[in-house]
Amino acid sequence: MSESKYKSLSFQSINRLAIPAIISGIAEPLLSITDTAIIGNLSVNATESLAAVGIAGSFISAIVWILAQTRSAISAIVARYFGAENLQSIEFLPSQIIFINILLSLIIYVVTVGFASEIFHLYQAQGLIHEFSVSYYKIRAMGIPLTLFVFSVFGVFRGLQNTYWPMVISIVGALLNVGLDFLLVFGFKDIIPAMGIEGAAYASLLAQLVMAVMSVYLLLTKTPFKFSFNFNFHPEIKRILSLSFNLIIRALSLNFALYLANAYATGYGNAHIAAQTIAFQIWLFFAFFIDGYASVGNIMSGKFLGQEKPETITVLSRTLVKFTIFITLIIGAFCFIFYKNIGLIFSKEADVLTLFYEIFWLVILMQPINAIAFVFDGIFKGMAEAVTLRNTLLIATFIGFTPTLFLADYFGLELYGIWIAFWVWMLLRGGILIVIYNRKYLNFSKIIS
């Protein structure tokens, strides 16, 4: 297949979408990774505080990922109508799905805050770790509806092939969060008292509030969509909810794996969950980084379907796989060069760092596998193949990750076992999607040639 006619898939055009998407995509993990780095350097109860941020942050991420699946559904639908040049027929659709998102997230906020103590006991958190987890969560959880709103708006912009404004919102939020973290965690002279772990939670909440306000303004001024809600739902609402439902089941299975990982790490000891928190936050940061290119697959494959150009998705798949593998090799080289220095950013505790250094190489070497899996995630999302994505995660989690983790725990592998299970998980996620793409669309050997 000749690629000369696919100018929209050039390195420059893809990066025009991907680079802003990368920056906006890492906003949420950057909030958590900033909290992790700053909390890990507290002078009192640093290990317990770091463990608490890891546990509570993991639970918050689970909720956000589950509810944020409508972002991909919105993006796919808007991209298809954008490709067909028929946006006027979905003028009020985004505001309706955003309203449903916010209502659902408010219900979840009320329920989870009410049972916060019981929830973190399920993570095997005890003593100070449990106390800090509950305290941190009750503050940061107020930002869940705000985050869901922002993600929904990002989905609208991505459907319009615009990743610039989400990038702007994310940069402002990230910079504000870093500044507020230092100010509220450590305090400022006699003016602002040091608030420790609660200060980190308030910093994230305030940053999310500013991002939400910016999202409202930009949605109304930079898109053709308006805020208007009535119970005369758009016909596409049913389709979006169906897509979202399957993606939510997928996200539930994904977060079950993350819950098991954190629960087992907590059970191994305070230093273990602290080291696991650092490793996972780095994994998550790079995952969202790579996902910037995967989001291009989501954005552009939906548009190509709307234009009735499915063959172009083949070239898109090949190009994105090459780009992301190259990027992960650079990331891996950087991490190996600064292997020791990276750990010291997050903690000065010798026992935590020893455990972290033992497993960090597993996190690094996994990146190319992640790249392929995330690219095909994006492609299948853009083609609205939610059932395929759902079934893939169910298989990867319950036939791959969970049995591997149980077996590794039986043999006493501890953190090694957790990351071996993650390896199996990602291999299945990417491998299954490749097989399905091979059978349903095109022989994969032609894609990577």
ABEGO torsion letter per residue (X at the ends): XBAAABAAABAAAAAAAAAAAAAAAAAAAAAAAAAAAAAAABABGAAAAAAAAAAAAAAAAAAAAAAAAAAAAAAAAAAAAAAAGAAAAAAAAAAAAAAAAAAAAAAAAAAAAAAAAAAAAAAGBBEAAAAAAAAAAAAAAAAAAAAAAAAAAAAAAAAAGBAAAAAAAAAAAAAAAAAAAAAAAAEBEAABBBAEAAAAAAAAAAAAAAAAAAAAAAAAAABABBBBBBABBBAAAAAAAAAAAAAAAAAAAAAAAAAAAAAAAAAAEAAAAAAAAAAAAAAAAAAAAAAAAAAAAAAAAAAAAAAGBAAAAAAAAAAAAAAAAAAAAAAAAAAAAAAAAAAAAABABAAAAAAAAAAAAAAAAAAAAAAAAAAAAAAAAAAGBAAAAAAAAAAAAAAAAAAAAAAAAAAGAEAAAAAAAAAAAAAAAAAAAAAAAAAAABBAAAAAX
